[in-house]
Amino acid sequence: MVAVGGDLRAGTLVEAYRSGVFPMGLGEHGARPLAWWSPDPRGVLLPGRVHASRSLQKSLRRFEMRVDTAFRDVVDACADPSRDGRWITEEIADAYTEMHALGWAHSIETWQDGELVGGLYGINVGGLFAGESMFHRVTDASKAAVVATAAYVFADGDPRRLIDVQWATDHLRSLGVVTVSRPDYLSLLKDAVDLAPPTFDAGS
């Protein structure tokens, strides 16, 4: 934690991500007071490091991947009150929905038989995609969303692009996520944020 207070206006959030910090409340289930975080070490996914196991590759063939067709549904699923460690409040959900309307936030969604079964959402600033939260309702659905996100973000092969996952979990490490120190993260971030953003083809 590096600061407490502030607001969730779009300009504040964009500047926060450009500076390497993100918001999460200190109260119960993410309630205020609002805090700003910069983990050390930081979990990141880098170009060329994405790993999809054979079983995941098999699962990918069963899924339909879409972008930005059900943003608020993804956020609400990530905020499900029954989830352990939930932290996404209505205020957070509304703020990121506004960021989505302004073109800064995206959802990468996993669909199966016409049903939303997993996905993630995050903020895109230049060549940085900062993943905020993900969920799954069937096996491998959230992993599929990570792989799809990487395909979008790293499509042009530029080694300076960066996916931030905040904290590296075993789930994310299995996909190729590694940890870097805060100084190294800030150096990677500096190179990434001034790049042209990737193309997210809505509905694809």
C-alpha positions in Angstrom: 0.0 0.0 0.0 1.4 3.4 -1.0 -1.5 5.8 -0.4 -4.9 6.2 1.1 -7.8 8.4 -0.1 -8.5 10.0 -3.4 -11.3 9.3 -5.9 -12.1 6.9 -8.8 -12.6 9.4 -11.5 -11.4 8.3 -15.0 -8.5 10.8 -15.0 -7.3 9.6 -11.6 -7.5 5.9 -12.6 -5.5 6.4 -15.8 -2.8 8.4 -14.0 -2.7 5.7 -11.3 -2.1 2.9 -13.8 0.5 5.0 -15.6 2.3 5.3 -12.3 2.1 1.6 -11.4 -0.6 1.7 -8.7 -4.2 0.5 -8.6 -7.1 0.9 -6.1 -8.6 -1.5 -3.6 -10.5 -0.5 -0.5 -9.2 -1.3 3.0 -12.6 -1.9 4.6 -14.6 -5.1 4.7 -14.9 -6.7 1.3 -13.2 -3.7 -0.3 -15.2 -0.9 1.3 -13.7 2.5 1.9 -11.3 3.9 2.9 -9.8 3.7 -0.6 -6.2 2.6 -0.8 -3.7 2.5 -3.6 -1.4 -0.5 -4.1 1.9 -1.2 -5.8 2.9 -4.8 -4.9 6.6 -5.8 -4.6 7.1 -8.3 -6.2 4.6 -7.8 -9.0 3.0 -10.5 -11.1 3.4 -9.9 -14.9 2.9 -11.8 -18.1 5.4 -11.0 -20.8 5.5 -11.5 -24.6 6.6 -15.0 -25.5 6.0 -16.3 -22.0 2.4 -17.5 -22.3 2.0 -21.2 -21.5 -1.1 -23.2 -22.4 -1.0 -26.8 -21.2 -2.3 -29.6 -23.5 -5.5 -29.9 -21.4 -6.0 -26.1 -21.7 -5.5 -26.2 -25.4 -8.2 -28.9 -25.6 -10.5 -26.7 -23.5 -9.9 -23.7 -25.7 -11.5 -25.6 -28.6 -14.8 -25.9 -26.7 -15.0 -22.2 -25.9 -16.0 -19.1 -27.8 -14.0 -16.0 -26.9 -15.6 -12.6 -27.1 -14.5 -9.0 -26.2 -16.6 -6.3 -24.7 -20.0 -7.9 -25.2 -20.9 -8.3 -21.6 -18.5 -6.0 -19.6 -20.7 -5.3 -16.6 -21.7 -9.0 -16.4 -18.1 -9.9 -16.1 -17.5 -7.3 -13.4 -20.6 -8.4 -11.5 -19.5 -12.1 -11.7 -16.0 -11.1 -10.3 -17.8 -9.2 -7.5 -20.1 -12.2 -6.6 -20.7 -11.8 -2.8 -20.2 -15.6 -2.4 -16.6 -15.4 -3.5 -13.9 -15.6 -0.9 -11.7 -12.5 -0.7 -14.2 -10.4 -2.6 -13.2 -6.8 -2.8 -15.2 -5.3 -5.8 -17.7 -2.8 -4.4 -20.6 -1.2 -6.3 -18.4 2.0 -6.3 -15.5 0.1 -8.0 -17.9 -1.6 -10.4 -19.5 1.7 -11.4 -16.1 3.3 -11.9 -14.7 0.6 -14.1 -18.0 0.5 -16.1 -17.5 4.2 -16.8 -13.9 3.5 -17.8 -15.3 0.9 -20.2 -17.7 3.4 -21.7 -14.7 5.8 -22.2 -12.7 3.0 -24.0 -10.1 2.4 -21.3 -11.5 -0.8 -19.8 -12.2 -4.1 -21.6 -13.7 -7.5 -20.8 -12.3 -10.7 -22.4 -15.1 -13.2 -22.1 -15.3 -17.0 -22.3 -18.6 -18.3 -23.7 -19.9 -21.9 -24.0 -23.2 -22.9 -25.6 -24.3 -19.3 -25.5 -23.6 -18.8 -21.8 -21.0 -16.6 -20.2 -18.8 -19.1 -18.2 -15.7 -17.1 -17.4 -13.7 -14.0 -18.2 -11.7 -11.1 -16.9 -11.6 -7.3 -17.1 -8.9 -4.8 -16.9 -7.6 -1.4 -17.9 -5.6 -0.7 -21.1 -3.2 2.2 -21.2 -1.0 2.1 -24.3 0.9 -1.2 -24.3 -0.1 -2.0 -20.8 -3.1 -4.2 -20.0 -3.7 -4.3 -16.2 -5.9 -7.2 -15.3 -8.2 -6.4 -12.4 -10.2 -9.6 -11.7 -11.4 -12.8 -13.3 -13.9 -15.6 -12.7 -14.9 -19.0 -14.0 -18.0 -21.2 -13.9 -16.5 -24.1 -15.7 -13.0 -25.6 -15.7 -10.4 -23.5 -17.6 -12.7 -20.7 -18.5 -10.7 -18.0 -16.7 -7.4 -19.4 -18.0 -8.8 -19.3 -21.5 -9.6 -15.6 -21.0 -6.0 -14.9 -19.9 -4.6 -16.7 -23.0 -7.0 -14.7 -25.2 -6.0 -11.5 -23.6 -2.4 -12.2 -24.3 -3.2 -12.9 -27.9 -4.7 -9.5 -28.3 -2.1 -7.5 -26.3 0.9 -9.3 -27.8 -0.4 -9.6 -31.3 2.2 -7.3 -32.9 5.1 -9.0 -31.3 6.5 -5.9 -29.7 8.6 -7.1 -26.7 7.8 -3.9 -24.7 4.1 -4.8 -24.2 3.0 -5.9 -20.7 0.2 -7.6 -18.9 0.0 -6.8 -15.2 -1.7 -9.3 -13.0 -0.9 -7.6 -9.7 -0.1 -10.7 -7.6 1.2 -14.0 -9.0 -1.0 -17.0 -7.9 -0.3 -20.6 -8.6 -3.2 -20.4 -11.1 -1.5 -17.6 -13.0 2.0 -19.0 -12.7 0.7 -22.1 -14.6 0.0 -19.7 -17.5 3.5 -18.2 -17.6 3.2 -15.4 -15.1 6.4 -14.4 -13.4 7.3 -11.9 -10.6 9.5 -8.9 -11.0 10.6 -6.3 -8.4 8.9 -3.0 -8.1 11.8 -1.1 -9.8 11.8 -3.6 -12.7 8.0 -3.3 -13.0 8.2 0.5 -13.2 10.9 0.2 -15.9 8.8 -2.2 -17.9 5.8 0.1 -17.4 7.6 3.1 -18.6 8.4 1.4 -21.9 4.9 0.0 -22.3 2.5 2.9 -21.6 3.6 5.1 -24.5 3.0 2.4 -27.1 -0.1 2.4 -29.3 -2.8 0.4 -27.7 -3.6 -3.1 -29.1 -6.8 -3.6 -31.1 -9.6 -5.2 -29.2 -12.2 -6.4 -31.8 -15.5 -6.0 -29.9 -17.7 -9.0 -30.4 -14.9 -11.2 -31.8 
